[in-house]
Amino acid sequence: MIILHNKKILADKVRYYDTYLRKIKGLRFSSKLKDNEALILENKKKGKIRLDMLFVFFPIDAIWLDEHKKVVEIKRNIKPFTILVTPKKLANYVIEIKAGASSSIQVSDYLLF
């Protein structure tokens, strides 16, 4: 799976988690994300998808998307061990990528995967 933004590859090594246990694990105890790596967390129902960074040892950017894969919110440079990241918008997906990799992405952009 790949993630595209404006016809450019954002990530080409993507993990896709849609089960409860896999989403709980997320990036915990993982090695640092490389430039071309990402994790997609999917919720079947739109909601406020909260993140925590407990036992994640590196910063990330998080991008929340709606059911049409339109960016509704972005949090950049989320620090390791942040207790809770709560978005203001409802979403169906969150993409977690290396800190700084979302610099060209803006709210209302569309991503493809």
DSSP file with accessible surface (Angstrom, degrees, kcal/mol):
  #  RESIDUE AA STRUCTURE BP1 BP2  ACC     N-H-->O    O-->H-N    N-H-->O    O-->H-N    TCO  KAPPA ALPHA  PHI   PSI    X-CA   Y-CA   Z-CA
    1    1 A M              0   0  114      0, 0.0    13,-0.7     0, 0.0     2,-0.3   0.000 360.0 360.0 360.0 144.3    0.0    0.0    0.0
    2    2 A I        -     0   0   72     11,-0.1     2,-0.5     2,-0.0    10,-0.2  -0.906 360.0-137.5-127.9 159.4    1.2    3.6   -0.7
    3    3 A I  E     -A   11   0A   0      8,-2.8     7,-3.3    -2,-0.3     8,-1.4  -0.979  21.3-163.0-117.5 128.2   -0.1    7.0    0.4
    4    4 A L  E     -AB   9 112A  44    108,-2.8   108,-2.2    -2,-0.5     2,-0.4  -0.896  12.4-176.0-113.9 143.2   -0.2    9.8   -2.2
    5    5 A H  E >  S-AB   8 111A  11      3,-2.9     3,-1.7    -2,-0.4   106,-0.1  -0.981  80.9 -14.9-135.5 119.2   -0.5   13.5   -1.7
    6    6 A N  T 3  S-     0   0  114    104,-0.6     3,-0.1    -2,-0.4    -1,-0.1   0.905 127.7 -56.2  52.5  44.6   -0.8   15.7   -4.8
    7    7 A K  T 3  S+     0   0  205      1,-0.2     2,-0.4   105,-0.0    -1,-0.3   0.593 117.3 113.1  65.6  13.4    0.3   12.7   -7.0
    8    8 A K  E <  S-A    5   0A 157     -3,-1.7    -3,-2.9     0, 0.0     2,-0.5  -0.911  75.6-107.5-114.0 145.3    3.6   12.4   -5.0
    9    9 A I  E     +A    4   0A 102     -2,-0.4    -5,-0.2    -5,-0.2     3,-0.1  -0.563  32.6 176.7 -74.3 120.6    4.4    9.4   -2.7
   10   10 A L  E    S-     0   0A  29     -7,-3.3     2,-0.3    -2,-0.5    -1,-0.2   0.817  75.5  -5.8 -86.6 -40.1    4.1   10.3    0.9
   11   11 A A  E     -A    3   0A   1     -8,-1.4    -8,-2.8     1,-0.1    -1,-0.4  -0.972  48.4-177.0-155.2 141.4    4.9    6.8    2.1
   12   12 A D  S    S+     0   0   72     24,-1.6     2,-0.5    -2,-0.3    25,-0.2   0.373  79.6  64.2-121.6   2.0    5.3    3.4    0.3
   13   13 A K  E    S+c   37   0B 123     23,-2.2    25,-1.8   -10,-0.1     2,-0.5  -0.859  73.5 167.6-122.4  93.3    5.8    1.2    3.3
   14   14 A V  E     -c   38   0B  24    -13,-0.7     2,-0.4    -2,-0.5    25,-0.2  -0.920  28.2-155.6-118.9 130.5    2.4    1.4    5.0
   15   15 A R  E     -c   39   0B  82     23,-2.3    25,-3.0    -2,-0.5     2,-0.5  -0.858  14.0-154.5 -98.0 139.1    1.0   -0.7    7.8
   16   16 A Y  E     -c   40   0B  63     -2,-0.4     2,-0.5    23,-0.2    25,-0.2  -0.962  10.9-174.0-121.0 113.8   -2.8   -0.7    8.0
   17   17 A Y  E     +c   41   0B  17     23,-3.3    25,-2.4    -2,-0.5    -2,-0.0  -0.941  22.5 149.7-113.5 122.4   -4.5   -1.4   11.3
   18   18 A D        +     0   0   65     -2,-0.5     2,-0.3    23,-0.2    26,-0.2   0.368  49.5  89.2-129.1   1.7   -8.3   -1.7   11.6
   19   19 A T  S  > S-     0   0   66      1,-0.1     4,-2.5    24,-0.1     5,-0.2  -0.735  80.4-119.3-100.3 153.8   -8.6   -4.1   14.5
   20   20 A Y  H  > S+     0   0  171     -2,-0.3     4,-2.3     1,-0.2     5,-0.2   0.921 110.9  46.4 -55.5 -50.1   -8.9   -3.0   18.2
   21   21 A L  H  > S+     0   0  134      1,-0.2     4,-2.0     2,-0.2    -1,-0.2   0.897 113.0  48.6 -65.4 -40.6   -5.8   -4.9   19.4
   22   22 A R  H  > S+     0   0  124      1,-0.2     4,-2.7     2,-0.2    -1,-0.2   0.899 111.7  50.0 -66.9 -38.2   -3.6   -3.7   16.5
   23   23 A K  H  < S+     0   0   55     -4,-2.5    -2,-0.2     2,-0.2    -1,-0.2   0.887 108.4  53.2 -67.3 -36.8   -4.7   -0.1   17.0
   24   24 A I  H  < S+     0   0   76     -4,-2.3    -2,-0.2    -5,-0.2    -1,-0.2   0.926 112.1  45.4 -61.7 -43.4   -4.0   -0.3   20.7
   25   25 A K  H >< S+     0   0   88     -4,-2.0     3,-2.5    -5,-0.2    -2,-0.2   0.945  82.1 144.5 -66.5 -45.9   -0.4   -1.5   19.9
   26   26 A G  T 3< S-     0   0    6     -4,-2.7    -1,-0.1     1,-0.3    -2,-0.1  -0.164  80.6 -21.7  47.8-124.6    0.1    1.2   17.2
   27   27 A L  T >  S+     0   0    4     -4,-0.1     3,-2.1    -3,-0.1    30,-0.3   0.294  94.3 140.0 -99.7   9.3    3.7    2.3   17.3
   28   28 A R  T <  S-     0   0   50     -3,-2.5    28,-0.2     1,-0.3    27,-0.1  -0.293  80.0  -1.0 -57.3 134.8    4.5    1.2   20.8
   29   29 A F  T 3  S+     0   0  137     26,-3.0    -1,-0.3     1,-0.2     2,-0.2   0.652 102.8 137.0  59.7  18.5    7.9   -0.4   21.1
   30   30 A S    <   -     0   0   22     -3,-2.1    27,-0.4    25,-0.3    -1,-0.2  -0.539  59.3-105.2 -87.8 161.3    8.5    0.1   17.4
   31   31 A S        -     0   0   96     -2,-0.2    -1,-0.1     1,-0.2     3,-0.1  -0.453  57.0 -71.7 -80.0 160.2   11.7    1.4   15.8
   32   32 A K        -     0   0  131     -2,-0.1    -1,-0.2     1,-0.1     2,-0.1  -0.170  55.6-107.7 -54.4 137.6   11.7    5.0   14.5
   33   33 A L        -     0   0    3     -3,-0.1     2,-0.1    64,-0.1    -1,-0.1  -0.458  31.3-136.8 -67.4 139.4    9.7    5.5   11.4
   34   34 A K    >   -     0   0  126     -2,-0.1     3,-1.9    -3,-0.1    64,-0.4  -0.423  32.1 -93.7 -88.3 171.0   11.7    6.1    8.2
   35   35 A D  T 3  S+     0   0  115      1,-0.3    63,-0.1    -2,-0.1    -1,-0.1   0.809 125.3  43.0 -55.3 -33.9   10.9    8.8    5.6
   36   36 A N  T 3  S+     0   0   48    -25,-0.1   -23,-2.2   -24,-0.1   -24,-1.6   0.281  97.6  95.9-100.5  12.1    8.9    6.4    3.5
   37   37 A E  E <   +c   13   0B  42     -3,-1.9    61,-0.6   -26,-0.2     2,-0.3  -0.768  42.1 162.2-108.5 149.8    7.0    4.6    6.3
   38   38 A A  E     -cD  14  97B   0    -25,-1.8   -23,-2.3    -2,-0.3     2,-0.4  -0.978  27.1-139.6-155.2 162.8    3.5    5.2    7.8
   39   39 A L  E     -cD  15  96B   0     57,-2.2    57,-3.0    -2,-0.3     2,-0.5  -0.999  14.0-158.3-127.7 129.2    0.8    3.7    9.9
   40   40 A I  E     -cD  16  95B   0    -25,-3.0   -23,-3.3    -2,-0.4     2,-0.5  -0.944   3.3-165.2-108.6 127.4   -2.9    4.0    9.1
   41   41 A L  E     -cD  17  94B   9     53,-2.9    53,-2.0    -2,-0.5     2,-0.4  -0.958  11.4-160.6-109.2 125.4   -5.4    3.5   11.8
   42   42 A E  E     - D   0  93B  25    -25,-2.4     2,-0.4    -2,-0.5    51,-0.2  -0.903  12.1-168.6-112.6 135.6   -9.0    3.1   10.6
   43   43 A N  E     -     0   0B  43     49,-3.2     4,-0.1    -2,-0.4   -24,-0.1  -0.980  17.1-147.9-113.4 132.3  -12.3    3.5   12.6
   44   44 A K  E    S+     0   0B 145     -2,-0.4     2,-0.4   -26,-0.2    -1,-0.1   0.868  87.1  51.5 -66.4 -35.8  -15.4    2.2   10.9
   45   45 A K  E    S-     0   0B 179     -3,-0.1    46,-0.1    47,-0.1     2,-0.1  -0.846  96.2-110.2-104.9 139.9  -17.5    4.9   12.5
   46   46 A K  E     +     0   0B  93     -2,-0.4     2,-0.3    44,-0.1    46,-0.2  -0.403  60.6 127.5 -64.5 136.3  -16.5    8.6   12.4
   47   47 A G  E     - D   0  91B  20     44,-2.2    44,-2.9    -2,-0.1     2,-1.1  -0.967  68.0 -63.4-169.7-177.7  -15.4    9.9   15.8
   48   48 A K        -     0   0   90     -2,-0.3     2,-0.9    42,-0.2    42,-0.1  -0.774  50.4-155.4 -85.2 102.2  -12.7   11.7   17.7
   49   49 A I        -     0   0   14     -2,-1.1     2,-0.2    40,-0.3    40,-0.1  -0.719  12.2-160.5 -85.2 106.9   -9.8    9.3   17.3
   50   50 A R        -     0   0  140     -2,-0.9     2,-0.3    36,-0.1    36,-0.2  -0.609   4.0-159.7 -89.3 149.3   -7.5   10.0   20.2
   51   51 A L  B     -G   85   0C  11     34,-2.3    34,-3.2    -2,-0.2     2,-0.3  -0.900   7.2-166.0-123.1 153.2   -3.9    9.0   20.3
   52   52 A D        -     0   0   51     -2,-0.3    31,-0.2    32,-0.2    32,-0.1  -0.951  14.6-151.4-132.3 157.2   -1.4    8.4   23.0
   53   53 A M    >   +     0   0    3     29,-3.0    28,-2.1    -2,-0.3     3,-2.0   0.024  39.8 148.4-114.7  24.4    2.4    8.1   22.7
   54   54 A L  T 3  S+     0   0   58      1,-0.3     3,-0.1    28,-0.2    -2,-0.1  -0.445  79.3   3.1 -64.5 127.5    3.1    5.9   25.7
   55   55 A F  T 3  S+     0   0   95      1,-0.3   -26,-3.0    -2,-0.2     2,-0.5   0.711  97.5 125.1  64.2  23.5    6.1    3.7   24.9
   56   56 A V    <   -     0   0    5     -3,-2.0    25,-0.7   -28,-0.2    -1,-0.3  -0.976  45.3-164.5-105.4 122.6    6.6    5.4   21.6
   57   57 A F        +     0   0  119     -2,-0.5   -25,-0.1   -27,-0.4    -1,-0.1   0.178  61.3  50.5-100.6  17.2   10.2    6.6   21.7
   58   58 A F  S    S-     0   0   10     -5,-0.1    23,-0.1    21,-0.1     2,-0.1  -0.983  85.1 -99.6-150.1 154.2   10.2    9.1   18.8
   59   59 A P        -     0   0   38      0, 0.0    40,-1.0     0, 0.0     2,-0.3  -0.427  39.8-175.4 -76.2 154.6    8.1   12.1   17.6
   60   60 A I  E     -FE  78  98B   0     18,-1.4    18,-3.3    38,-0.2     2,-0.4  -0.923  25.4-125.5-138.6 166.0    5.5   11.7   14.9
   61   61 A D  E     - E   0  97B   2     36,-2.7    36,-2.4    -2,-0.3     2,-0.4  -0.907  26.0-154.9-105.3 143.9    3.1   13.8   12.8
   62   62 A A  E     -FE  75  96B   0     13,-2.9    13,-2.6    -2,-0.4     2,-0.5  -0.982   7.0-167.3-123.8 134.5   -0.6   12.7   12.9
   63   63 A I  E     -FE  74  95B   0     32,-2.4    32,-2.7    -2,-0.4     2,-0.4  -0.984   7.5-154.8-123.7 120.1   -3.1   13.4   10.1
   64   64 A W  E     -FE  73  94B   0      9,-2.9     8,-2.8    -2,-0.5     9,-1.3  -0.809  15.7-173.1 -96.2 135.9   -6.8   12.8   10.7
   65   65 A L  E     -FE  71  93B   0     28,-2.5    27,-2.8    -2,-0.4    28,-2.0  -0.946  17.1-130.4-128.6 150.8   -9.0   12.2    7.6
   66   66 A D    >   -     0   0   19      4,-2.2     3,-2.2    -2,-0.3    25,-0.1  -0.141  49.2 -79.2 -85.0-172.3  -12.7   11.8    7.0
   67   67 A E  T 3  S+     0   0   86      1,-0.3    -1,-0.1     2,-0.1    24,-0.0   0.707 133.2  53.0 -64.9 -18.4  -14.4    9.0    5.1
   68   68 A H  T 3  S-     0   0  123      2,-0.1    -1,-0.3    42,-0.0     3,-0.1   0.315 119.5-110.4 -95.7   5.4  -13.5   10.7    1.8
   69   69 A K    <   +     0   0   52     -3,-2.2    42,-2.4     1,-0.3     2,-0.4   0.767  68.0 150.0  67.2  31.3   -9.8   10.8    2.9
   70   70 A K  B     -H  110   0D  73     40,-0.2    -4,-2.2     1,-0.0     2,-0.3  -0.784  54.0-111.8 -90.7 132.7   -9.9   14.6    3.2
   71   71 A V  E     +F   65   0B   1     38,-3.4    37,-2.6    -2,-0.4    -6,-0.3  -0.509  40.9 169.1 -68.2 123.5   -7.6   16.0    5.8
   72   72 A V  E     +     0   0B  28     -8,-2.8     2,-0.3     1,-0.4    -7,-0.2   0.614  64.8   4.4-109.2 -19.4   -9.6   17.4    8.7
   73   73 A E  E     -F   64   0B  20     -9,-1.3    -9,-2.9    33,-0.1    -1,-0.4  -0.968  55.8-162.6-164.3 149.1   -6.8   18.0   11.2
   74   74 A I  E     -F   63   0B  26     -2,-0.3     2,-0.5   -11,-0.2   -11,-0.2  -1.000   1.3-170.6-136.9 134.6   -3.0   17.7   11.6
   75   75 A K  E     -F   62   0B  62    -13,-2.6   -13,-2.9    -2,-0.4     2,-0.3  -0.997  18.9-156.4-122.6 124.4   -0.9   17.6   14.7
   76   76 A R  E     +     0   0B 116     -2,-0.5   -15,-0.2   -15,-0.2    23,-0.1  -0.762  61.7   6.6-106.0 147.0    2.8   17.9   14.0
   77   77 A N  E    S-     0   0B  72     -2,-0.3     2,-0.4     1,-0.2   -16,-0.2   0.895  70.2-169.7  55.1  52.0    5.8   16.8   16.1
   78   78 A I  E     -F   60   0B  13    -18,-3.3   -18,-1.4    -3,-0.3    -1,-0.2  -0.599  23.3-124.6 -72.9 124.0    3.9   14.9   18.8
   79   79 A K    >   -     0   0  113     -2,-0.4     3,-1.4   -20,-0.2   -26,-0.1  -0.349  25.8 -92.4 -75.1 149.9    6.5   14.2   21.4
   80   80 A P  T 3  S+     0   0   46      0, 0.0   -23,-0.2     0, 0.0   -26,-0.1  -0.243 109.4  18.7 -55.9 145.8    7.3   10.7   22.8
   81   81 A F  T 3  S+     0   0   89    -28,-2.1     2,-0.3   -25,-0.7   -27,-0.2   0.619  78.9 162.1  64.9  18.1    5.3    9.7   25.9
   82   82 A T    <   -     0   0   44     -3,-1.4   -29,-3.0   -29,-0.2   -28,-0.2  -0.532  35.7-141.9 -63.6 129.4    2.6   12.3   25.3
   83   83 A I  S    S-     0   0  122     -2,-0.3     2,-0.3     1,-0.2   -29,-0.2   0.931  71.4  -2.1 -66.0 -48.1   -0.3   11.1   27.5
   84   84 A L        -     0   0   98    -32,-0.1     2,-0.5   -31,-0.1    -1,-0.2  -0.975  49.5-165.9-152.5 133.1   -3.2   12.0   25.2
   85   85 A V  B     -G   51   0C  13    -34,-3.2   -34,-2.3    -2,-0.3   -10,-0.0  -0.978  18.1-173.3-116.9 113.6   -3.7   13.7   21.8
   86   86 A T        -     0   0   56     -2,-0.5   -36,-0.1   -36,-0.2     2,-0.1  -0.939  12.2-145.9-113.4 117.7   -7.3   14.7   21.3
   87   87 A P        -     0   0    1      0, 0.0     4,-0.1     0, 0.0   -14,-0.0  -0.369   9.9-140.6 -75.8 160.7   -8.4   16.1   17.9
   88   88 A K  S    S+     0   0  160     -2,-0.1     2,-0.2     2,-0.1   -15,-0.1   0.705  81.8  65.1 -88.6 -23.6  -11.1   18.7   17.6
   89   89 A K  S    S-     0   0  119    -40,-0.1   -40,-0.3     1,-0.0     2,-0.2  -0.656  84.7-112.6-103.1 156.9  -12.6   17.1   14.5
   90   90 A L        +     0   0   90     -2,-0.2     2,-0.3   -42,-0.1   -42,-0.2  -0.596  42.9 172.9 -82.5 147.9  -14.3   13.8   13.8
   91   91 A A  E     -D   47   0B   0    -44,-2.9   -44,-2.2    -2,-0.2   -25,-0.3  -0.964  40.3-151.9-151.3 164.8  -12.4   11.4   11.5
   92   92 A N  E    S+     0   0B  15    -27,-2.8   -49,-3.2    -2,-0.3     2,-0.3   0.555  85.6  33.0-109.1 -22.2  -12.4    7.9   10.1
   93   93 A Y  E     -DE  42  65B  28    -28,-2.0   -28,-2.5   -51,-0.2     2,-0.4  -0.973  55.4-163.4-136.1 150.9   -8.6    7.5    9.7
   94   94 A V  E     -DE  41  64B   0    -53,-2.0   -53,-2.9    -2,-0.3     2,-0.5  -0.998  10.6-158.1-129.5 133.3   -5.4    8.7   11.3
   95   95 A I  E     -DE  40  63B   0    -32,-2.7   -32,-2.4    -2,-0.4     2,-0.5  -0.952   4.8-160.5-109.7 126.1   -2.1    8.5    9.5
   96   96 A E  E     +DE  39  62B  10    -57,-3.0   -57,-2.2    -2,-0.5     2,-0.3  -0.943  22.6 162.3-106.4 123.6    1.0    8.4   11.7
   97   97 A I  E     -DE  38  61B   2    -36,-2.4   -36,-2.7    -2,-0.5   -59,-0.1  -0.866  46.1 -65.4-135.2 170.0    4.2    9.4    9.9
   98   98 A K  E >   - E   0  60B  63    -61,-0.6     3,-2.3   -64,-0.4     4,-0.3  -0.226  67.1 -91.4 -55.9 139.2    7.7   10.6   10.7
   99   99 A A  T 3  S+     0   0   27    -40,-1.0    -1,-0.1     1,-0.3   -23,-0.1  -0.312 114.8  21.6 -54.9 130.5    7.8   14.0   12.4
  100  100 A G  T >  S+     0   0   47     -3,-0.1     3,-1.4   -40,-0.0    -1,-0.3   0.132  92.5 104.3  96.3 -17.4    8.2   16.6    9.7
  101  101 A A  T <  S+     0   0   31     -3,-2.3     3,-0.4     1,-0.3    -2,-0.1   0.678  75.1  58.2 -73.0 -14.2    6.8   14.5    6.9
  102  102 A S  T >   +     0   0    0     -4,-0.3     3,-2.1     1,-0.2    -1,-0.3   0.336  69.7 111.7 -95.3  10.0    3.5   16.3    6.9
  103  103 A S  T <  S+     0   0   97     -3,-1.4    -1,-0.2     1,-0.3    -2,-0.1   0.785  79.2  46.4 -59.2 -28.2    5.0   19.7    6.2
  104  104 A S  T 3  S+     0   0   72     -3,-0.4     2,-0.4     2,-0.0    -1,-0.3   0.511  96.4  93.4 -91.0  -2.6    3.5   19.9    2.7
  105  105 A I    <   -     0   0    0     -3,-2.1     2,-0.3     4,-0.0    -3,-0.0  -0.732  53.1-174.7 -97.1 139.3    0.0   18.8    3.8
  106  106 A Q    >   -     0   0  133     -2,-0.4     3,-2.1     4,-0.0   -35,-0.2  -0.900  37.8 -85.0-127.4 157.7   -2.8   21.2    4.8
  107  107 A V  T 3  S+     0   0   81     -2,-0.3   -35,-0.2     1,-0.2     3,-0.1  -0.367 117.1  30.9 -59.2 138.1   -6.3   20.8    6.2
  108  108 A S  T 3  S+     0   0   67    -37,-2.6    -1,-0.2     1,-0.4   -36,-0.1   0.238  90.5 124.2  88.0  -4.5   -8.7   20.2    3.3
  109  109 A D    <   -     0   0   33     -3,-2.1   -38,-3.4   -39,-0.1     2,-0.4  -0.396  58.1-128.4 -69.9 161.0   -6.1   18.4    1.2
  110  110 A Y  B     -H   70   0D 127    -40,-0.2  -104,-0.6    -3,-0.1     2,-0.4  -0.912  17.2-160.6-113.2 141.7   -7.0   14.8    0.0
  111  111 A L  E     -B    5   0A   0    -42,-2.4     2,-0.4    -2,-0.4  -106,-0.2  -0.906   7.4-147.6-115.6 149.7   -4.7   11.8    0.4
  112  112 A L  E      B    4   0A 111   -108,-2.2  -108,-2.8    -2,-0.4   -43,-0.0  -0.945 360.0 360.0-116.7 137.8   -5.0    8.6   -1.6
  113  113 A F              0   0   48     -2,-0.4  -110,-0.2  -110,-0.2    -2,-0.0  -0.980 360.0 360.0-156.9 360.0   -4.3    5.1   -0.3
